[in-house]
């Protein structure tokens, strides 16, 4: 079987351990995938998905942005 997708292989075939560290959250009508960093008590945006093109220009929604609790 061939899968045509822009996603990485690790995102398609996630391990159960890996799956627990990611969370999906809606922020300003955009859906972001967050990875939890337990040591710093923070979350990092890994992936952002939205139907609004202007959401992709928002700096606080860019992959790599960090949110603290």
MMTF fields as JSON, N, C-alpha, C and O atoms, coordinates in Angstrom:
{
  "mmtfVersion": "1.0.0",
  "mmtfProducer": "UNKNOWN",
  "numBonds": 275,
  "numAtoms": 276,
  "numGroups": 69,
  "numChains": 1,
  "numModels": 1,
  "chainsPerModel": [1],
  "groupsPerChain": [69],
  "chainIdList": ["A"],
  "bondAtomList": [4, 2, 8, 6, 12, 10, 16, 14, 20, 18, 24, 22, 28, 26, 32, 30, 36, 34, 40, 38, 44, 42, 48, 46, 52, 50, 56, 54, 60, 58, 64, 62, 68, 66, 72, 70, 76, 74, 80, 78, 84, 82, 88, 86, 92, 90, 96, 94, 100, 98, 104, 102, 108, 106, 112, 110, 116, 114, 120, 118, 124, 122, 128, 126, 132, 130, 136, 134, 140, 138, 144, 142, 148, 146, 152, 150, 156, 154, 160, 158, 164, 162, 168, 166, 172, 170, 176, 174, 180, 178, 184, 182, 188, 186, 192, 190, 196, 194, 200, 198, 204, 202, 208, 206, 212, 210, 216, 214, 220, 218, 224, 222, 228, 226, 232, 230, 236, 234, 240, 238, 244, 242, 248, 246, 252, 250, 256, 254, 260, 258, 264, 262, 268, 266, 272, 270],
  "bondOrderList": [1, 1, 1, 1, 1, 1, 1, 1, 1, 1, 1, 1, 1, 1, 1, 1, 1, 1, 1, 1, 1, 1, 1, 1, 1, 1, 1, 1, 1, 1, 1, 1, 1, 1, 1, 1, 1, 1, 1, 1, 1, 1, 1, 1, 1, 1, 1, 1, 1, 1, 1, 1, 1, 1, 1, 1, 1, 1, 1, 1, 1, 1, 1, 1, 1, 1, 1, 1],
  "groupList": [{"groupName": "UNK", "atomNameList": ["N", "CA", "C", "O"], "elementList": ["N", "C", "C", "O"], "formalChargeList": [0, 0, 0, 0], "bondAtomList": [1, 0, 2, 1, 3, 2], "bondOrderList": [1, 1, 2], "singleLetterCode": "X", "chemCompType": "L-PEPTIDE LINKING"}],
  "groupTypeList": [0, 0, 0, 0, 0, 0, 0, 0, 0, 0, 0, 0, 0, 0, 0, 0, 0, 0, 0, 0, 0, 0, 0, 0, 0, 0, 0, 0, 0, 0, 0, 0, 0, 0, 0, 0, 0, 0, 0, 0, 0, 0, 0, 0, 0, 0, 0, 0, 0, 0, 0, 0, 0, 0, 0, 0, 0, 0, 0, 0, 0, 0, 0, 0, 0, 0, 0, 0, 0],
  "groupIdList": [1, 2, 3, 4, 5, 6, 7, 8, 9, 10, 11, 12, 13, 14, 15, 16, 17, 18, 19, 20, 21, 22, 23, 24, 25, 26, 27, 28, 29, 30, 31, 32, 33, 34, 35, 36, 37, 38, 39, 40, 41, 42, 43, 44, 45, 46, 47, 48, 49, 50, 51, 52, 53, 54, 55, 56, 57, 58, 59, 60, 61, 62, 63, 64, 65, 66, 67, 68, 69],
  "secStructList": [7, 7, 7, 7, 7, 1, 1, 7, 2, 2, 2, 2, 1, 7, 7, 2, 2, 2, 2, 2, 6, 3, 3, 3, 3, 3, 3, 6, 6, 3, 3, 3, 3, 3, 3, 3, 3, 6, 6, 6, 6, 3, 3, 3, 3, 3, 3, 3, 3, 7, 1, 7, 4, 4, 4, 4, 4, 7, 4, 4, 4, 1, 6, 6, 7, 3, 3, 3, 7],
  "xCoordList": [0.837, 0.0, 0.897, 1.934, 0.499, 1.22, 0.358, -0.818, 0.951, 0.239, 0.892, 2.081, 0.119, 0.606, 0.132, -1.062, 1.053, 0.692, 1.878, 3.03, 1.606, 2.711, 3.201, 4.16, 2.558, 2.927, 4.167, 4.456, 4.894, 6.05, 5.604, 4.483, 6.476, 6.159, 5.85, 4.979, 6.565, 6.345, 4.973, 4.4, 4.429, 3.109, 2.002, 0.946, 2.224, 1.228, 1.239, 0.187, 2.435, 2.583, 3.159, 4.315, 2.356, 2.816, 2.806, 1.949, 3.774, 3.784, 2.792, 2.398, 2.396, 1.473, 2.131, 1.47, 3.423, 4.125, 4.175, 3.972, 4.444, 4.524, 3.159, 3.062, 2.118, 0.77, 0.325, -0.429, 0.782, 0.375, 0.97, 0.389, 2.106, 2.76, 2.229, 2.615, 1.364, 0.802, -0.644, -1.396, -1.015, -2.379, -2.843, -2.055, -4.11, -4.705, -5.527, -6.25, -5.414, -6.085, -6.528, -5.817, -7.703, -8.176, -7.741, -8.042, -7.028, -6.56, -6.977, -6.494, -7.87, -8.337, -8.82, -8.417, -9.649, -10.244, -9.238, -9.567, -8.043, -7.04, -6.768, -6.788, -6.515, -6.216, -4.704, -4.067, -4.138, -2.695, -2.411, -3.152, -1.327, -0.865, 0.294, 1.293, 0.154, 1.136, 1.889, 1.32, 3.194, 4.011, 4.362, 4.855, 4.112, 4.344, 5.782, 6.328, 6.39, 7.725, 7.554, 7.299, 7.694, 7.426, 8.454, 8.104, 9.711, 10.769, 10.531, 10.716, 10.119, 9.921, 8.476, 8.165, 7.58, 6.155, 5.612, 4.928, 5.929, 5.525, 5.027, 5.136, 4.478, 4.012, 4.626, 4.755, 5.002, 5.553, 4.602, 4.123, 4.325, 3.474, 4.277, 5.36, 3.736, 4.377, 3.75, 4.443, 2.424, 1.689, 0.487, -0.157, 0.18, -0.988, -1.84, -1.324, -3.154, -4.087, -5.24, -5.861, -5.521, -6.601, -7.079, -6.326, -8.347, -8.88, -8.736, -9.012, -8.305, -8.114, -6.643, -5.782, -6.324, -4.925, -4.198, -2.982, -4.896, -4.227, -3.731, -2.852, -4.277, -3.792, -2.351, -1.619, -1.934, -0.574, 0.455, 1.655, -0.002, 0.898, 1.01, 1.821, 0.223, 0.25, 1.47, 1.639, 2.314, 3.55, 3.285, 4.051, 2.219, 1.96, 1.404, 1.271, 1.076, 0.586, 1.616, 1.328, 2.8, 3.827, 4.421, 4.571, 4.758, 5.452, 6.754, 7.507, 7.002, 8.173, 7.85, 8.658, 6.681, 6.27, 6.031, 5.527, 6.399, 6.295, 5.283, 5.27, 4.431, 3.45, 3.797, 4.084, 3.772, 4.044, 2.731, 1.81, 2.67, 1.491, 1.535, 0.618],
  "yCoordList": [-1.157, 0.0, 1.239, 1.257, 2.266, 3.529, 4.618, 4.754, 5.393, 6.489, 7.792, 8.004, 8.668, 9.983, 10.997, 11.277, 11.541, 12.456, 13.363, 12.96, 14.58, 15.449, 15.144, 15.761, 14.206, 13.867, 12.989, 12.263, 13.064, 12.205, 10.788, 10.574, 9.847, 8.452, 8.274, 7.483, 9.01, 8.901, 9.422, 8.949, 10.388, 10.911, 9.95, 9.913, 9.179, 8.223, 6.971, 6.486, 6.449, 5.21, 5.526, 5.206, 6.155, 6.538, 5.353, 4.474, 5.349, 4.369, 4.814, 5.979, 3.886, 4.247, 5.219, 6.129, 5.042, 5.948, 7.353, 8.336, 7.443, 8.722, 9.397, 10.618, 8.616, 9.154, 9.873, 10.845, 9.405, 9.997, 11.382, 12.183, 11.687, 12.965, 14.076, 15.231, 13.772, 14.776, 15.081, 14.198, 16.351, 16.786, 17.693, 18.479, 17.592, 18.482, 19.52, 19.196, 20.785, 21.879, 22.92, 23.18, 23.518, 24.608, 25.932, 26.234, 26.72, 28.039, 29.036, 28.967, 29.964, 30.989, 30.371, 30.823, 29.376, 28.69, 27.898, 27.455, 27.706, 26.869, 25.667, 25.783, 24.523, 23.314, 23.113, 23.084, 22.976, 22.79, 21.472, 21.049, 20.846, 19.62, 20.007, 20.565, 19.708, 20.103, 18.893, 17.816, 19.089, 18.053, 18.555, 19.672, 17.745, 18.147, 17.888, 16.816, 18.879, 18.759, 18.765, 19.81, 17.607, 17.449, 18.195, 18.748, 18.219, 18.852, 20.345, 20.873, 21.035, 22.487, 22.878, 24.064, 21.887, 22.134, 23.049, 24.035, 22.702, 23.528, 22.647, 21.422, 23.295, 22.624, 23.306, 24.53, 22.522, 23.054, 22.717, 21.588, 23.698, 23.446, 22.64, 23.05, 21.493, 20.626, 20.796, 20.758, 20.984, 21.059, 21.967, 21.945, 22.78, 23.65, 23.387, 23.255, 23.312, 23.037, 24.031, 24.199, 24.692, 25.669, 25.851, 25.638, 26.248, 26.55, 28.03, 28.442, 28.828, 30.256, 30.526, 30.276, 31.026, 31.257, 32.251, 32.145, 33.2, 34.178, 33.564, 34.132, 32.417, 31.741, 31.282, 31.208, 30.972, 30.506, 31.627, 31.359, 32.879, 34.022, 34.46, 35.331, 33.884, 34.237, 33.608, 32.389, 34.435, 33.934, 33.004, 32.067, 33.246, 32.407, 31.034, 30.17, 30.81, 29.511, 28.745, 27.642, 29.302, 28.665, 27.45, 27.464, 26.404, 25.262, 25.718, 26.502, 25.217, 25.607, 26.6, 26.792, 27.239, 28.158, 27.36, 26.238, 27.956, 27.261, 27.961, 29.189, 27.175, 27.662, 27.087, 25.896, 27.932, 27.5, 27.455, 28.23, 26.538, 26.441, 27.448, 27.502],
  "zCoordList": [0.0, 0.0, 0.0, 0.663, -0.739, -0.816, -0.202, -0.537, 0.7, 1.344, 0.908, 1.149, 0.266, -0.131, 0.906, 0.999, 1.676, 2.756, 3.082, 2.914, 3.544, 3.962, 5.376, 5.841, 6.063, 7.431, 7.463, 6.511, 8.568, 8.767, 9.117, 9.579, 8.894, 9.201, 10.687, 11.048, 11.557, 12.991, 13.388, 14.37, 12.646, 12.972, 12.549, 13.181, 11.5, 11.035, 11.895, 12.314, 12.158, 12.915, 14.287, 14.565, 15.153, 16.475, 17.429, 17.345, 18.336, 19.415, 20.482, 20.528, 21.329, 22.41, 23.379, 23.879, 23.653, 24.556, 23.971, 24.684, 22.68, 22.011, 21.959, 22.086, 21.776, 21.647, 22.922, 22.857, 24.06, 25.321, 25.538, 26.27, 24.927, 25.169, 24.267, 24.446, 23.312, 22.42, 22.797, 23.209, 22.645, 22.925, 21.794, 21.268, 21.417, 20.423, 21.161, 22.103, 20.727, 21.399, 20.376, 19.406, 20.59, 19.734, 20.334, 21.489, 19.534, 19.955, 18.887, 17.756, 19.229, 18.277, 16.962, 15.89, 17.024, 15.873, 15.056, 13.955, 15.549, 14.881, 15.779, 17.004, 15.171, 15.928, 15.942, 14.889, 17.126, 17.255, 17.97, 18.858, 17.56, 18.205, 19.112, 18.655, 20.399, 21.396, 21.919, 22.094, 22.169, 22.803, 24.2, 24.359, 25.188, 26.581, 26.985, 26.726, 27.623, 28.195, 29.711, 30.309, 30.319, 31.744, 32.588, 33.631, 32.159, 32.942, 33.124, 34.221, 32.052, 32.106, 32.364, 32.466, 32.471, 32.664, 31.565, 31.84, 30.323, 29.182, 28.043, 28.092, 27.017, 25.814, 24.602, 24.573, 23.605, 22.36, 21.222, 21.123, 20.358, 19.196, 18.183, 17.765, 17.796, 16.829, 15.448, 14.431, 15.426, 14.168, 14.359, 15.408, 13.326, 13.378, 12.151, 11.041, 12.358, 11.274, 11.35, 12.4, 10.214, 10.192, 8.759, 7.81, 8.613, 7.286, 6.952, 5.826, 7.923, 7.726, 7.394, 8.239, 6.196, 5.823, 6.73, 6.887, 7.323, 8.18, 9.488, 10.135, 9.888, 11.098, 10.944, 11.931, 9.722, 9.487, 9.62, 9.676, 9.671, 9.841, 11.296, 11.613, 12.174, 13.599, 14.27, 14.238, 14.874, 15.491, 16.67, 16.895, 17.423, 18.592, 18.208, 19.075, 16.929, 16.471, 15.648, 15.183, 15.459, 14.638, 15.353, 16.575, 14.603, 15.211, 15.852, 15.276, 17.046, 17.806, 18.904, 19.812, 18.844, 19.911, 21.186, 21.148, 22.308, 23.599, 24.484, 24.579, 25.134, 26.105, 27.459, 27.58, 28.481, 29.855, 30.634, 30.378, 31.582, 32.445, 33.558, 34.377]
}
